[in-house]
Amino acid sequence: MNRIFGAKKTVPKPTLDDAMANLDTRISALDVKLSKINSELSVYQQKLARMNEGAGKQALKQKALKLLKQRKMIEAQKDSLQTQSWNMEQASMTTTNLRNVMTTVDAMKGANKELKKQYGKINIDKIESIQDEMEDLLDMSSELQETMARSYALPDDVSETELDAELEALGDEMSYDVEGEGVPSYMMEDGGGLPQFVDEPVQEDKEEVKEAA
């Protein structure tokens, strides 16, 4: 039977976007017609302004009136199509918003399910126990640091005044007696002069020189 009469073709139903595109095409066609009518009316108006009263002018006026009626009909049709297009745009926006809401709801459901699954693996008592152990370990670390930082050489009862006096006495012992051009006393010789680090040049006997000559 399908070979004789042919199988019934399933035509997809037009979507809202298809209907909006169809309306836009029809509105554009009406705009073209209105532009043509306006051009013709402009020509008729110029001719009527130059013509004298008579049968010819009346005939031209009737043509102009006919075009005016046609323009009004086209304008009314265009307004109706524009209203339909506007309503479809609102419906399309509402549908899009609804889809976005449903997508958000689905995402939230999935997130809640995952959160419940993860929170089910968490044991609050174990977390509190870990925190208590960590606090004890930190206390032990602080005590250990205090023990390692303990000083054994300096007694605790030494005052700063005694330390200042000892430092001043130590400075007196290490002071230098500077003489001459800034030479410390311990570098001076017994005679009070600078030390002789370089020996005087040896003078050769004049007679030995003559004999050698």
Order of alpha helices (4+ residues) and beta strands (2+ residues): alpha-alpha-alpha-alpha-alpha-beta-beta-alpha
